[in-house]
Amino acid sequence: MTCGHCVAAVSAEIGAIEGVRDVRVTLETGAVAVDSDAPLDRDAVAAAVDEAGYTLA
């Protein structure tokens, strides 16, 4: 990720997953922290990140 638009895109895609309450993306490291009502399916998160144009590491 290289800019605020990238952060917004990843945040929006992950935020659209059912049960997600908050998404925090750190541009400098590419780290993402997610608060959710229940454990999230890794494949769903990976698909959301992919939809934003990135790959979950």
DRENZAVO-655192 format. One record per residue: residue in three letters; chain; x, y, z of N, C-alpha, C in turn. Coordinates in nm, 4 decimals, always signed. Each point is the difference from the previous one (the first is absolute). Layout:
N
+------+-------+----------+----------+----------+----------+----------+----------+----------+----------+----------+
! resn ! chain !   n_east !  n_north !     n_up !  ca_east ! ca_north !    ca_up !   c_east !  c_north !     c_up !
+------+-------+----------+----------+----------+----------+----------+----------+----------+----------+----------+
!  Ala !     A !        X !        Y !        Z !        X !        Y !        Z !        X !        Y !        Z !
...
+------+-------+----------+----------+----------+----------+----------+----------+----------+----------+----------+
This chain:
57
+------+-------+----------+----------+----------+----------+----------+----------+----------+----------+----------+
! resn ! chain !   n_east !  n_north !     n_up !  ca_east ! ca_north !    ca_up !   c_east !  c_north !     c_up !
+------+-------+----------+----------+----------+----------+----------+----------+----------+----------+----------+
!  Met !     A !  +0.0842 !  -0.1166 !  +0.0000 !  -0.0842 !  +0.1166 !  +0.0000 !  +0.0891 !  +0.1234 !  +0.0000 !
!  Thr !     A !  -0.0463 !  +0.1004 !  -0.0722 !  +0.0839 !  +0.1185 !  -0.0144 !  -0.0674 !  +0.1318 !  +0.0369 !
!  Cys !     A !  -0.1315 !  -0.0040 !  +0.0292 !  -0.0670 !  +0.1284 !  +0.0266 !  -0.1272 !  -0.0200 !  +0.0826 !
!  Gly !     A !  -0.0608 !  +0.1121 !  +0.0357 !  -0.1236 !  -0.0036 !  +0.0766 !  -0.1131 !  -0.0678 !  -0.0740 !
!  His !     A !  -0.0014 !  +0.0121 !  -0.1328 !  -0.1042 !  -0.0673 !  -0.0793 !  +0.0116 !  -0.1512 !  +0.0162 !
!  Cys !     A !  +0.1221 !  -0.0498 !  +0.0030 !  +0.0223 !  -0.1431 !  +0.0198 !  -0.0558 !  -0.0444 !  +0.1352 !
!  Val !     A !  +0.0299 !  +0.0778 !  +0.1026 !  -0.0496 !  -0.0297 !  +0.1349 !  -0.1524 !  -0.0009 !  -0.0001 !
!  Ala !     A !  -0.0597 !  +0.0993 !  -0.0637 !  -0.1460 !  +0.0092 !  -0.0048 !  -0.0605 !  -0.1191 !  -0.0728 !
!  Ala !     A !  +0.0628 !  -0.0431 !  -0.1095 !  -0.0528 !  -0.1129 !  -0.0780 !  +0.0034 !  -0.1291 !  +0.0815 !
!  Val !     A !  +0.1120 !  -0.0263 !  +0.0657 !  +0.0113 !  -0.1210 !  +0.0819 !  -0.0978 !  +0.0072 !  +0.1177 !
!  Ser !     A !  -0.0067 !  +0.1154 !  +0.0639 !  -0.0917 !  +0.0172 !  +0.1134 !  -0.1445 !  -0.0230 !  -0.0408 !
!  Ala !     A !  -0.0384 !  +0.0526 !  -0.1144 !  -0.1383 !  -0.0142 !  -0.0470 !  -0.0339 !  -0.1450 !  -0.0316 !
!  Glu !     A !  +0.0896 !  -0.0687 !  -0.0667 !  -0.0272 !  -0.1397 !  -0.0374 !  -0.0084 !  -0.0892 !  +0.1226 !
!  Ile !     A !  +0.0932 !  +0.0140 !  +0.0923 !  -0.0048 !  -0.0817 !  +0.1215 !  -0.1184 !  +0.0416 !  +0.0861 !
!  Gly !     A !  -0.0271 !  +0.1293 !  +0.0058 !  -0.1121 !  +0.0500 !  +0.0789 !  -0.1352 !  -0.0495 !  -0.0473 !
!  Ala !     A !  -0.0070 !  -0.0441 !  -0.1252 !  -0.1259 !  -0.0505 !  -0.0546 !  -0.0288 !  -0.1448 !  +0.0409 !
!  Ile !     A !  +0.0973 !  -0.0669 !  +0.0608 !  -0.0217 !  -0.1373 !  +0.0462 !  -0.0947 !  +0.0040 !  +0.1198 !
!  Glu !     A !  -0.0982 !  -0.0875 !  -0.0018 !  -0.0986 !  -0.0043 !  +0.1085 !  +0.0691 !  -0.0202 !  +0.1348 !
!  Gly !     A !  -0.0375 !  +0.0820 !  +0.0962 !  +0.0515 !  -0.0122 !  +0.1347 !  +0.1196 !  +0.0890 !  +0.0302 !
!  Val !     A !  +0.0597 !  +0.0602 !  -0.1037 !  +0.1146 !  +0.0877 !  +0.0231 !  -0.0491 !  +0.1311 !  +0.0597 !
!  Arg !     A !  +0.0614 !  +0.0396 !  +0.1117 !  -0.0377 !  +0.1244 !  +0.0676 !  +0.0986 !  +0.1127 !  -0.0276 !
!  Asp !     A !  +0.1289 !  -0.0338 !  -0.0176 !  +0.1014 !  +0.1038 !  -0.0204 !  +0.1178 !  -0.0590 !  -0.0754 !
!  Val !     A !  +0.0588 !  +0.0805 !  -0.0888 !  +0.1186 !  -0.0399 !  -0.0757 !  +0.1018 !  +0.1125 !  +0.0130 !
!  Arg !     A !  +0.1227 !  -0.0367 !  +0.0373 !  +0.1090 !  +0.0978 !  +0.0089 !  +0.1157 !  -0.0495 !  -0.0862 !
!  Val !     A !  +0.0354 !  +0.0794 !  -0.0995 !  +0.1077 !  -0.0345 !  -0.0916 !  +0.1159 !  +0.0954 !  +0.0241 !
!  Thr !     A !  +0.1197 !  -0.0550 !  +0.0167 !  +0.1201 !  +0.0809 !  +0.0166 !  +0.0735 !  +0.0028 !  -0.1331 !
!  Leu !     A !  +0.0011 !  +0.1149 !  -0.0633 !  +0.0590 !  +0.0148 !  -0.1332 !  +0.1472 !  -0.0389 !  -0.0002 !
!  Glu !     A !  +0.0755 !  +0.0451 !  +0.0975 !  +0.1446 !  -0.0220 !  +0.0012 !  +0.0390 !  -0.1479 !  +0.0032 !
!  Thr !     A !  -0.0765 !  -0.0805 !  +0.0701 !  +0.0351 !  -0.1419 !  +0.0137 !  -0.0902 !  -0.0923 !  -0.0803 !
!  Gly !     A !  -0.1148 !  +0.0502 !  -0.0421 !  -0.0966 !  -0.0843 !  -0.0695 !  -0.0795 !  -0.0888 !  +0.0941 !
!  Ala !     A !  +0.0135 !  +0.0228 !  +0.1293 !  -0.0711 !  -0.0812 !  +0.0986 !  -0.1461 !  +0.0425 !  +0.0086 !
!  Val !     A !  -0.0844 !  -0.0977 !  +0.0247 !  -0.1433 !  +0.0241 !  +0.0145 !  -0.0459 !  -0.0617 !  +0.1309 !
!  Ala !     A !  -0.0724 !  +0.0777 !  +0.0796 !  -0.0610 !  -0.0500 !  +0.1231 !  -0.1510 !  +0.0108 !  -0.0165 !
!  Val !     A !  -0.0691 !  -0.1065 !  +0.0360 !  -0.1449 !  -0.0052 !  -0.0188 !  -0.0665 !  -0.0369 !  +0.1316 !
!  Asp !     A !  -0.1034 !  +0.0743 !  +0.0369 !  -0.0859 !  -0.0364 !  +0.1118 !  -0.1286 !  -0.0549 !  -0.0602 !
!  Ser !     A !  -0.0436 !  -0.1149 !  +0.0515 !  -0.1214 !  -0.0604 !  -0.0538 !  -0.0798 !  -0.0651 !  +0.1120 !
!  Asp !     A !  -0.1263 !  -0.0260 !  -0.0305 !  -0.0895 !  -0.0628 !  +0.0971 !  +0.0352 !  -0.1464 !  +0.0256 !
!  Ala !     A !  +0.0651 !  -0.0632 !  -0.0971 !  +0.0353 !  -0.1411 !  +0.0086 !  +0.1264 !  -0.0220 !  -0.0831 !
!  Pro !     A !  +0.0667 !  -0.1127 !  +0.0186 !  +0.1171 !  -0.0280 !  -0.0837 !  -0.0370 !  +0.0070 !  -0.1484 !
!  Leu !     A !  +0.0920 !  +0.0551 !  -0.0782 !  -0.0243 !  +0.0127 !  -0.1434 !  +0.0629 !  -0.1156 !  -0.0750 !
!  Asp !     A !  -0.0635 !  -0.0377 !  -0.1086 !  +0.0533 !  -0.1020 !  -0.0891 !  +0.1174 !  +0.0595 !  -0.0768 !
!  Arg !     A !  +0.1166 !  -0.0628 !  +0.0076 !  +0.1189 !  +0.0518 !  -0.0674 !  -0.0233 !  +0.0160 !  -0.1489 !
!  Asp !     A !  -0.0701 !  -0.0935 !  -0.0615 !  -0.0264 !  +0.0086 !  -0.1440 !  -0.0836 !  +0.1224 !  -0.0344 !
!  Ala !     A !  -0.0944 !  +0.0363 !  +0.0867 !  -0.0824 !  +0.1185 !  -0.0244 !  +0.0842 !  +0.1267 !  +0.0079 !
!  Val !     A !  +0.0911 !  +0.0042 !  +0.0970 !  +0.0883 !  +0.1163 !  +0.0129 !  +0.0947 !  +0.0059 !  -0.1196 !
!  Ala !     A !  +0.0563 !  -0.1133 !  -0.0381 !  +0.0902 !  -0.0041 !  -0.1156 !  -0.0715 !  +0.0453 !  -0.1271 !
!  Ala !     A !  -0.1254 !  -0.0422 !  -0.0175 !  -0.0768 !  +0.0409 !  -0.1178 !  -0.0264 !  +0.1499 !  +0.0008 !
!  Ala !     A !  -0.0268 !  +0.0554 !  +0.1178 !  -0.0246 !  +0.1444 !  +0.0100 !  +0.1268 !  +0.0783 !  -0.0339 !
!  Val !     A !  +0.1120 !  -0.0454 !  +0.0526 !  +0.1274 !  +0.0665 !  -0.0289 !  +0.0320 !  -0.0118 !  -0.1485 !
!  Asp !     A !  -0.0252 !  -0.1155 !  -0.0581 !  +0.0216 !  -0.0207 !  -0.1438 !  -0.0891 !  +0.0936 !  -0.0823 !
!  Glu !     A !  -0.1230 !  +0.0169 !  +0.0416 !  -0.0941 !  +0.0883 !  -0.0703 !  +0.0512 !  +0.1440 !  -0.0007 !
!  Ala !     A !  +0.0728 !  +0.0368 !  +0.1050 !  +0.0574 !  +0.1344 !  +0.0085 !  +0.1282 !  +0.0121 !  -0.0824 !
!  Gly !     A !  +0.0478 !  -0.1138 !  -0.0531 !  +0.1177 !  +0.0026 !  -0.0864 !  +0.1298 !  -0.0394 !  +0.0680 !
!  Tyr !     A !  -0.0109 !  -0.0662 !  +0.1147 !  +0.1179 !  -0.0392 !  +0.0761 !  -0.0074 !  -0.1473 !  +0.0363 !
!  Thr !     A !  +0.1061 !  -0.0520 !  +0.0611 !  +0.0062 !  -0.1394 !  +0.0406 !  +0.0217 !  -0.0071 !  +0.1496 !
!  Leu !     A !  -0.0789 !  -0.0827 !  +0.0659 !  +0.0165 !  -0.0218 !  +0.1437 !  +0.1243 !  -0.0830 !  +0.0226 !
!  Ala !     A !  +0.0883 !  +0.0478 !  +0.0848 !  +0.1258 !  -0.0736 !  +0.0257 !  -0.0151 !  -0.0899 !  +0.1203 !
+------+-------+----------+----------+----------+----------+----------+----------+----------+----------+----------+
